[in-house]
Amino acid sequence: MGERGFVADLAARSFGRVPEGPELMNPRTPGFEEKKRIRQAYFRLCLD
């Protein structure tokens, strides 16, 4: 595993570390929705 990226959504004034797969396996973990939101922002803003 290497360095993980960050994503910044300037319009929404939010940023975060892009989560990896294992972090999104259990929806009952603390911060799950926030991690999911950051991942969605990464796909929306950084990938074509």
C-alpha distance matrix in Angstrom:
0.0 3.7 6.9 8.4 11.9 15.2 18.2 21.8 24.8 27.7 30.4 29.2 28.4 25.1 21.5 18.2 14.5 13.3 12.4 10.1 12.1 12.5 13.9 16.5 17.7 20.5 22.9 24.5 21.7 22.6 21.7 21.0 23.4 22.0 18.4 20.0 22.1 19.3 17.5 21.0 21.6 18.5 19.7 23.3 22.8 20.1 20.4 23.6
3.7 0.0 3.7 6.4 9.5 13.0 16.2 19.6 22.9 25.5 28.4 27.6 26.5 23.4 19.7 16.7 13.1 12.4 12.6 11.2 13.9 14.8 15.5 18.1 19.9 22.5 24.5 26.2 23.2 23.6 22.2 21.8 23.8 22.0 18.6 20.4 21.9 18.6 17.2 20.6 20.6 17.3 19.0 22.2 21.2 18.3 19.1 22.4
6.9 3.7 0.0 3.8 6.6 9.8 13.2 16.4 19.8 22.2 25.3 24.5 23.2 20.2 16.4 13.7 10.2 10.2 11.3 11.1 14.5 15.5 15.3 17.8 20.3 22.6 24.0 25.6 22.5 22.3 20.6 20.6 22.2 19.9 16.8 18.9 19.9 16.4 15.6 19.0 18.4 15.3 17.6 20.5 19.0 16.4 17.9 21.4
8.4 6.4 3.8 0.0 3.8 6.9 10.1 13.5 16.7 19.4 22.2 21.2 20.2 17.0 13.4 10.5 6.9 6.5 7.9 8.3 12.0 13.5 12.8 14.9 17.7 19.9 21.0 22.8 19.9 19.7 17.6 17.4 18.8 16.4 13.3 15.3 16.2 12.7 11.9 15.3 14.8 11.8 14.2 17.1 16.0 13.7 15.3 19.0
11.9 9.5 6.6 3.8 0.0 3.7 6.7 10.1 13.4 16.0 18.9 18.2 17.3 14.4 10.7 8.6 6.0 5.7 8.7 10.1 13.7 15.8 14.6 16.0 19.3 21.4 21.8 23.9 21.2 20.5 17.9 17.8 18.4 15.7 13.0 14.7 14.7 11.0 10.6 13.5 12.3 9.3 12.1 14.5 12.8 10.6 12.9 16.6
15.2 13.0 9.8 6.9 3.7 0.0 3.8 6.7 10.2 12.6 15.6 14.8 13.6 10.7 7.1 5.5 4.3 5.5 9.1 11.7 15.2 17.1 15.2 16.3 19.9 21.5 21.3 23.2 20.6 19.4 16.3 16.7 16.7 13.6 11.7 13.6 12.7 8.9 9.8 12.3 10.3 8.2 11.8 13.3 11.4 10.3 13.3 16.9
18.2 16.2 13.2 10.1 6.7 3.8 0.0 3.8 6.7 9.6 12.2 11.6 11.0 8.4 5.5 5.7 6.4 6.6 10.3 13.1 16.1 18.5 16.4 16.7 20.4 21.9 21.2 23.4 21.2 19.9 16.5 16.5 15.8 12.7 11.4 12.5 10.8 7.3 8.5 10.0 7.2 5.8 9.5 10.2 8.1 8.0 11.3 14.7
21.8 19.6 16.4 13.5 10.1 6.7 3.8 0.0 3.8 5.9 9.0 8.7 7.6 5.9 4.2 6.7 9.0 10.0 13.5 16.6 19.5 21.7 19.2 19.4 23.2 24.3 23.1 25.0 23.0 21.2 17.6 18.1 16.8 13.5 13.2 14.3 11.7 8.8 11.0 11.6 8.1 8.2 11.7 11.1 8.6 9.7 13.3 16.2
24.8 22.9 19.8 16.7 13.4 10.2 6.7 3.8 0.0 3.8 5.6 5.5 5.8 5.3 6.0 9.1 11.9 12.3 15.4 18.6 21.0 23.3 20.8 20.3 24.0 25.0 23.3 25.3 23.8 22.0 18.3 18.5 16.4 13.5 13.9 14.2 11.0 9.2 11.5 10.9 7.2 8.7 11.4 9.8 7.7 10.2 13.4 15.7
27.7 25.5 22.2 19.4 16.0 12.6 9.6 5.9 3.8 0.0 3.8 5.4 4.7 6.5 8.1 11.7 14.7 15.6 18.8 22.1 24.7 26.9 24.2 23.9 27.7 28.4 26.6 28.5 26.8 24.7 21.0 21.7 19.5 16.4 17.3 17.8 14.4 12.7 15.2 14.6 10.9 12.3 14.9 12.9 10.4 12.9 16.3 18.2
30.4 28.4 25.3 22.2 18.9 15.6 12.2 9.0 5.6 3.8 0.0 3.8 5.5 8.0 10.5 14.0 17.2 17.7 20.6 23.8 26.0 28.3 25.6 24.7 28.4 29.0 26.7 28.7 27.5 25.5 21.8 22.2 19.4 16.9 18.2 18.1 14.4 13.7 16.1 14.6 11.2 13.6 15.5 12.7 11.0 14.2 17.1 18.5
29.2 27.6 24.5 21.2 18.2 14.8 11.6 8.7 5.5 5.4 3.8 0.0 3.8 5.5 8.8 12.0 15.4 16.1 18.5 21.9 23.9 26.0 23.0 22.1 25.7 25.9 23.5 25.3 24.2 22.0 18.3 18.9 16.0 13.5 15.3 15.3 11.5 11.3 14.3 13.0 9.9 12.8 15.0 12.7 11.7 14.9 17.8 19.6
28.4 26.5 23.2 20.2 17.3 13.6 11.0 7.6 5.8 4.7 5.5 3.8 0.0 3.8 7.0 10.7 14.3 15.8 18.5 22.0 24.5 26.2 23.1 22.8 26.5 26.7 24.5 25.9 24.3 21.8 18.1 19.4 17.0 13.9 15.6 16.5 13.0 12.0 15.3 14.9 11.7 13.9 16.7 15.0 13.4 16.0 19.2 21.5
25.1 23.4 20.2 17.0 14.4 10.7 8.4 5.9 5.3 6.5 8.0 5.5 3.8 0.0 3.8 7.1 10.7 12.3 14.8 18.4 20.9 22.5 19.4 19.2 23.0 23.2 21.2 22.6 20.9 18.5 14.8 16.0 14.0 10.6 12.0 13.3 10.1 8.6 12.1 12.4 9.5 11.4 14.6 13.6 12.3 14.5 17.6 20.3
21.5 19.7 16.4 13.4 10.7 7.1 5.5 4.2 6.0 8.1 10.5 8.8 7.0 3.8 0.0 3.8 7.3 9.2 12.0 15.6 18.5 20.1 17.1 17.5 21.3 21.9 20.6 22.0 19.8 17.7 14.1 15.2 14.0 10.4 10.7 12.5 10.1 7.3 10.5 11.8 9.0 9.7 13.3 13.3 11.6 12.8 16.1 19.2
18.2 16.7 13.7 10.5 8.6 5.5 5.7 6.7 9.1 11.7 14.0 12.0 10.7 7.1 3.8 0.0 3.8 6.3 8.7 12.3 15.4 16.7 13.7 14.6 18.3 19.0 18.1 19.6 17.0 15.2 11.8 12.8 12.5 8.9 8.2 10.7 9.4 6.1 8.8 11.2 9.4 9.3 13.0 13.9 12.8 13.2 16.1 19.6
14.5 13.1 10.2 6.9 6.0 4.3 6.4 9.0 11.9 14.7 17.2 15.4 14.3 10.7 7.3 3.8 0.0 3.8 6.1 9.4 12.8 14.1 11.6 13.1 16.6 17.8 17.7 19.2 16.4 15.2 12.3 12.9 13.5 10.4 8.3 11.0 10.9 7.3 8.6 11.8 10.8 9.4 12.8 14.7 13.7 13.1 15.6 19.3
13.3 12.4 10.2 6.5 5.7 5.5 6.6 10.0 12.3 15.6 17.7 16.1 15.8 12.3 9.2 6.3 3.8 0.0 3.8 6.7 9.9 12.0 10.1 10.9 14.5 16.3 16.4 18.5 16.2 15.7 12.8 12.3 12.8 10.5 7.5 9.2 9.7 6.3 5.7 9.3 9.0 7.0 9.8 12.4 12.0 11.0 12.8 16.5
12.4 12.6 11.3 7.9 8.7 9.1 10.3 13.5 15.4 18.8 20.6 18.5 18.5 14.8 12.0 8.7 6.1 3.8 0.0 3.8 6.8 8.3 6.2 7.4 10.9 12.7 13.3 15.4 13.0 13.2 10.9 9.8 11.3 9.9 6.2 7.9 9.9 7.5 6.3 10.1 11.2 9.6 11.6 14.5 14.9 14.0 15.1 18.6
10.1 11.2 11.1 8.3 10.1 11.7 13.1 16.6 18.6 22.1 23.8 21.9 22.0 18.4 15.6 12.3 9.4 6.7 3.8 0.0 3.8 5.8 5.7 7.1 9.6 12.3 13.8 16.1 13.9 15.0 13.5 11.8 13.7 13.0 9.2 10.1 12.7 10.8 8.6 12.0 13.7 11.6 12.6 16.1 16.8 15.3 15.6 19.0
12.1 13.9 14.5 12.0 13.7 15.2 16.1 19.5 21.0 24.7 26.0 23.9 24.5 20.9 18.5 15.4 12.8 9.9 6.8 3.8 0.0 3.8 5.4 5.4 6.8 10.2 12.1 14.8 13.3 15.3 14.2 11.7 13.8 14.1 10.5 10.4 13.6 12.7 9.9 12.7 15.2 13.5 13.6 17.1 18.6 17.3 16.9 19.8
12.5 14.8 15.5 13.5 15.8 17.1 18.5 21.7 23.3 26.9 28.3 26.0 26.2 22.5 20.1 16.7 14.1 12.0 8.3 5.8 3.8 0.0 3.8 5.4 5.3 8.2 11.0 12.9 11.1 13.5 13.4 11.2 14.1 14.7 11.3 11.9 15.4 14.7 12.6 15.6 18.0 16.6 17.1 20.5 21.9 20.7 20.5 23.6
13.9 15.5 15.3 12.8 14.6 15.2 16.4 19.2 20.8 24.2 25.6 23.0 23.1 19.4 17.1 13.7 11.6 10.1 6.2 5.7 5.4 3.8 0.0 3.8 5.7 7.3 9.1 10.8 8.4 10.1 9.7 7.8 10.9 11.2 7.9 9.3 12.6 11.9 10.7 13.8 15.9 15.1 16.2 19.2 20.4 19.7 20.2 23.4
16.5 18.1 17.8 14.9 16.0 16.3 16.7 19.4 20.3 23.9 24.7 22.1 22.8 19.2 17.5 14.6 13.1 10.9 7.4 7.1 5.4 5.4 3.8 0.0 3.8 5.8 6.8 9.7 8.6 10.7 9.8 6.7 9.1 10.3 7.4 7.1 10.9 11.2 9.4 11.8 14.6 14.2 14.7 17.4 19.3 19.0 19.1 21.9
17.7 19.9 20.3 17.7 19.3 19.9 20.4 23.2 24.0 27.7 28.4 25.7 26.5 23.0 21.3 18.3 16.6 14.5 10.9 9.6 6.8 5.3 5.7 3.8 0.0 3.8 6.5 9.1 8.8 11.9 12.2 9.0 11.7 13.6 11.0 10.5 14.3 14.9 13.0 15.0 18.1 17.7 17.8 20.6 22.7 22.3 21.9 24.5
20.5 22.5 22.6 19.9 21.4 21.5 21.9 24.3 25.0 28.4 29.0 25.9 26.7 23.2 21.9 19.0 17.8 16.3 12.7 12.3 10.2 8.2 7.3 5.8 3.8 0.0 3.8 5.4 5.9 9.4 10.5 7.7 10.6 13.0 11.3 11.1 14.7 15.9 14.8 16.6 19.5 19.7 20.1 22.5 24.6 24.7 24.6 27.3
22.9 24.5 24.0 21.0 21.8 21.3 21.2 23.1 23.3 26.6 26.7 23.5 24.5 21.2 20.6 18.1 17.7 16.4 13.3 13.8 12.1 11.0 9.1 6.8 6.5 3.8 0.0 3.8 5.6 8.2 8.8 5.6 7.6 10.7 10.0 9.4 12.6 14.5 13.9 15.1 18.0 18.9 19.3 21.2 23.5 24.1 24.2 26.8
24.5 26.2 25.6 22.8 23.9 23.2 23.4 25.0 25.3 28.5 28.7 25.3 25.9 22.6 22.0 19.6 19.2 18.5 15.4 16.1 14.8 12.9 10.8 9.7 9.1 5.4 3.8 0.0 3.8 6.5 8.6 6.9 9.3 12.0 12.0 12.2 15.0 16.8 16.8 18.3 20.8 21.8 22.6 24.4 26.4 27.1 27.6 30.2
21.7 23.2 22.5 19.9 21.2 20.6 21.2 23.0 23.8 26.8 27.5 24.2 24.3 20.9 19.8 17.0 16.4 16.2 13.0 13.9 13.3 11.1 8.4 8.6 8.8 5.9 5.6 3.8 0.0 3.8 6.3 5.7 9.1 10.7 10.1 11.5 14.3 15.2 15.5 17.7 19.8 20.4 21.7 23.7 25.3 25.7 26.5 29.5
22.6 23.6 22.3 19.7 20.5 19.4 19.9 21.2 22.0 24.7 25.5 22.0 21.8 18.5 17.7 15.2 15.2 15.7 13.2 15.0 15.3 13.5 10.1 10.7 11.9 9.4 8.2 6.5 3.8 0.0 3.8 5.6 8.3 8.9 9.4 11.5 13.4 14.3 15.5 17.6 19.0 20.0 21.8 23.4 24.6 25.3 26.6 29.7
21.7 22.2 20.6 17.6 17.9 16.3 16.5 17.6 18.3 21.0 21.8 18.3 18.1 14.8 14.1 11.8 12.3 12.8 10.9 13.5 14.2 13.4 9.7 9.8 12.2 10.5 8.8 8.6 6.3 3.8 0.0 3.8 5.6 5.3 6.2 8.6 10.0 10.7 12.3 14.3 15.5 16.6 18.7 20.0 21.0 21.9 23.5 26.6
21.0 21.8 20.6 17.4 17.8 16.7 16.5 18.1 18.5 21.7 22.2 18.9 19.4 16.0 15.2 12.8 12.9 12.3 9.8 11.8 11.7 11.2 7.8 6.7 9.0 7.7 5.6 6.9 5.7 5.6 3.8 0.0 3.8 5.5 5.2 6.1 8.6 10.0 10.6 12.3 14.3 15.4 16.7 18.4 19.9 20.7 21.7 24.6
23.4 23.8 22.2 18.8 18.4 16.7 15.8 16.8 16.4 19.5 19.4 16.0 17.0 14.0 14.0 12.5 13.5 12.8 11.3 13.7 13.8 14.1 10.9 9.1 11.7 10.6 7.6 9.3 9.1 8.3 5.6 3.8 0.0 3.8 5.4 5.0 6.1 8.7 9.8 10.5 12.3 14.2 15.4 16.3 18.1 19.6 20.6 23.2
22.0 22.0 19.9 16.4 15.7 13.6 12.7 13.5 13.5 16.4 16.9 13.5 13.9 10.6 10.4 8.9 10.4 10.5 9.9 13.0 14.1 14.7 11.2 10.3 13.6 13.0 10.7 12.0 10.7 8.9 5.3 5.5 3.8 0.0 3.8 5.4 5.0 6.2 8.6 9.9 10.6 12.4 14.5 15.3 16.3 17.7 19.3 22.3
18.4 18.6 16.8 13.3 13.0 11.7 11.4 13.2 13.9 17.3 18.2 15.3 15.6 12.0 10.7 8.2 8.3 7.5 6.2 9.2 10.5 11.3 7.9 7.4 11.0 11.3 10.0 12.0 10.1 9.4 6.2 5.2 5.4 3.8 0.0 3.8 5.4 5.1 6.2 8.6 9.9 10.6 12.5 14.2 15.3 15.9 17.3 20.4
20.0 20.4 18.9 15.3 14.7 13.6 12.5 14.3 14.2 17.8 18.1 15.3 16.5 13.3 12.5 10.7 11.0 9.2 7.9 10.1 10.4 11.9 9.3 7.1 10.5 11.1 9.4 12.2 11.5 11.5 8.6 6.1 5.0 5.4 3.8 0.0 3.8 5.5 5.1 6.2 8.7 9.9 10.8 12.3 14.2 15.2 15.9 18.6
22.1 21.9 19.9 16.2 14.7 12.7 10.8 11.7 11.0 14.4 14.4 11.5 13.0 10.1 10.1 9.4 10.9 9.7 9.9 12.7 13.6 15.4 12.6 10.9 14.3 14.7 12.6 15.0 14.3 13.4 10.0 8.6 6.1 5.0 5.4 3.8 0.0 3.8 5.4 5.1 6.2 8.7 10.0 10.5 12.0 13.8 15.1 17.7
19.3 18.6 16.4 12.7 11.0 8.9 7.3 8.8 9.2 12.7 13.7 11.3 12.0 8.6 7.3 6.1 7.3 6.3 7.5 10.8 12.7 14.7 11.9 11.2 14.9 15.9 14.5 16.8 15.2 14.3 10.7 10.0 8.7 6.2 5.1 5.5 3.8 0.0 3.8 5.4 5.1 6.2 8.8 9.8 10.4 11.5 13.3 16.4
17.5 17.2 15.6 11.9 10.6 9.8 8.5 11.0 11.5 15.2 16.1 14.3 15.3 12.1 10.5 8.8 8.6 5.7 6.3 8.6 9.9 12.6 10.7 9.4 13.0 14.8 13.9 16.8 15.5 15.5 12.3 10.6 9.8 8.6 6.2 5.1 5.4 3.8 0.0 3.8 5.4 5.0 6.4 8.7 10.0 10.3 11.2 14.3
21.0 20.6 19.0 15.3 13.5 12.3 10.0 11.6 10.9 14.6 14.6 13.0 14.9 12.4 11.8 11.2 11.8 9.3 10.1 12.0 12.7 15.6 13.8 11.8 15.0 16.6 15.1 18.3 17.7 17.6 14.3 12.3 10.5 9.9 8.6 6.2 5.1 5.4 3.8 0.0 3.8 5.4 5.2 6.1 8.5 9.9 10.4 12.8
21.6 20.6 18.4 14.8 12.3 10.3 7.2 8.1 7.2 10.9 11.2 9.9 11.7 9.5 9.0 9.4 10.8 9.0 11.2 13.7 15.2 18.0 15.9 14.6 18.1 19.5 18.0 20.8 19.8 19.0 15.5 14.3 12.3 10.6 9.9 8.7 6.2 5.1 5.4 3.8 0.0 3.8 5.5 5.0 5.8 7.9 9.7 12.2
18.5 17.3 15.3 11.8 9.3 8.2 5.8 8.2 8.7 12.3 13.6 12.8 13.9 11.4 9.7 9.3 9.4 7.0 9.6 11.6 13.5 16.6 15.1 14.2 17.7 19.7 18.9 21.8 20.4 20.0 16.6 15.4 14.2 12.4 10.6 9.9 8.7 6.2 5.0 5.4 3.8 0.0 3.8 5.5 5.3 5.4 7.2 10.5
19.7 19.0 17.6 14.2 12.1 11.8 9.5 11.7 11.4 14.9 15.5 15.0 16.7 14.6 13.3 13.0 12.8 9.8 11.6 12.6 13.6 17.1 16.2 14.7 17.8 20.1 19.3 22.6 21.7 21.8 18.7 16.7 15.4 14.5 12.5 10.8 10.0 8.8 6.4 5.2 5.5 3.8 0.0 3.8 5.7 5.6 5.2 7.9
23.3 22.2 20.5 17.1 14.5 13.3 10.2 11.1 9.8 12.9 12.7 12.7 15.0 13.6 13.3 13.9 14.7 12.4 14.5 16.1 17.1 20.5 19.2 17.4 20.6 22.5 21.2 24.4 23.7 23.4 20.0 18.4 16.3 15.3 14.2 12.3 10.5 9.8 8.7 6.1 5.0 5.5 3.8 0.0 3.8 6.0 6.3 7.8
22.8 21.2 19.0 16.0 12.8 11.4 8.1 8.6 7.7 10.4 11.0 11.7 13.4 12.3 11.6 12.8 13.7 12.0 14.9 16.8 18.6 21.9 20.4 19.3 22.7 24.6 23.5 26.4 25.3 24.6 21.0 19.9 18.1 16.3 15.3 14.2 12.0 10.4 10.0 8.5 5.8 5.3 5.7 3.8 0.0 3.8 6.1 8.1
20.1 18.3 16.4 13.7 10.6 10.3 8.0 9.7 10.2 12.9 14.2 14.9 16.0 14.5 12.8 13.2 13.1 11.0 14.0 15.3 17.3 20.7 19.7 19.0 22.3 24.7 24.1 27.1 25.7 25.3 21.9 20.7 19.6 17.7 15.9 15.2 13.8 11.5 10.3 9.9 7.9 5.4 5.6 6.0 3.8 0.0 3.8 6.9
20.4 19.1 17.9 15.3 12.9 13.3 11.3 13.3 13.4 16.3 17.1 17.8 19.2 17.6 16.1 16.1 15.6 12.8 15.1 15.6 16.9 20.5 20.2 19.1 21.9 24.6 24.2 27.6 26.5 26.6 23.5 21.7 20.6 19.3 17.3 15.9 15.1 13.3 11.2 10.4 9.7 7.2 5.2 6.3 6.1 3.8 0.0 3.8
23.6 22.4 21.4 19.0 16.6 16.9 14.7 16.2 15.7 18.2 18.5 19.6 21.5 20.3 19.2 19.6 19.3 16.5 18.6 19.0 19.8 23.6 23.4 21.9 24.5 27.3 26.8 30.2 29.5 29.7 26.6 24.6 23.2 22.3 20.4 18.6 17.7 16.4 14.3 12.8 12.2 10.5 7.9 7.8 8.1 6.9 3.8 0.0
